[in-house]
Amino acid sequence: MKNVLITGATSGFGEAIARKLAGLKTCRLILTGRRNERLVSLSEELKKQYGTEVITLNFDVRDKTACEKGVAAIPTAFHPVDILVNNAGLAAGAMPFDQSDPDDFERMIDTNIKGLIYMTQLIIPEMKEAGSGQIINLSSVAGVDVYPNGNVYCATKHAVNALTKALRIDLLPYGIRVGSVSPGAAETEFSIVRYHGDTDKAKAVYKGIVPLSADDIADAVEFMVTRPPHVSINDILITPTQQANAYVFHRKE
C-alpha cells in the first residue's frame, strides 16, 4: 500500500485525483483542503465505494504553522508518505499587471508557491529516510508560456516548474521521483475562482472549445504513480485538441 497525500482535494483536480487513486485500491489517502464538509463527504464516499483507508486534514496551505500541525497529526499507519501531490493552487484575477489587485497577487503567491514549498519541505525528510518517494506538482500551461493578463499567475506557475526541476536534481541521490502535470484549459472551479464568482466570464473561457476535464488530469497522475520504480515521468503537458499553447485556440461557434 502506498500512502498518498493530496493537497486541495475538495474540488477539481484534487478531488478527481483522489477518486482515481482510490479506484486503484493500492493507496491510503491523506486528503487536505480548506472546506472541511467537502473533505469529510469525499472521504466517506471513497471508504464506502472502494474500501479505501482515508484521513482528512482541514487546513490552508498558505498557513505554514497549519501545514506543520497537519503533517504532525498524520497517524503512524499513514507514514511514510510515499507520494505527495501538490495540487492546491488557484488563479485570482485576469487584468493587466498595473490594474490588478495586489491582494490577488498575494493569494496566488502564497498558495501556488509558498504552500507547495511548505508541504514539500515537510514531507521530504521521511521520503529521504525511506530511500524512495514521488512528488507530483500540479503546474499549468501558464508555467510554459505566458499570456495576456496572466502576469503573476504565469509567474507562479513558472516558479512551480523551476522548483520541480530543482527538486529533481536535489533529490536524485535519494531515489525520489519529481514530476509535474501542466494542464491547459480545463473546466473546473478554476475560472469561477479567477473571476471572483462571475460565472458568465468563467463560461466564456471555454466558449467554442471542448475543454479538458478534471478526470483527464487525474488520468495523467494515475499514469505517473503506476510506473515502475525505475521510470520517472518528469513532465506532462496536456491541452485540449483546440488549444495550441497558453493563448492560441481554435474556437468553433
ABEGO torsion letter per residue (X at the ends): XBBBBBBGAABEAAAAAAAAAAAAGABBBBBBEABAAAAAAAAAAAAAAAGBBBBBBBBBAABAAAAAAAAAABBAAAOBBABBBBABBBBBEBBBAAABBAAAAAAAAAAAAAAAAAAAAAAAAAAAAAGBEBBBBBBBAAAABBBBGAGAAAAAAAAAAAAAAAAAAAAAAAGBBBBBBBBBBBBBAAAAAAAGGBAAAAAAAABGBBBBBAAAAAAAAAAAAABBAABBBABBBBBBAABABAABBBBBX
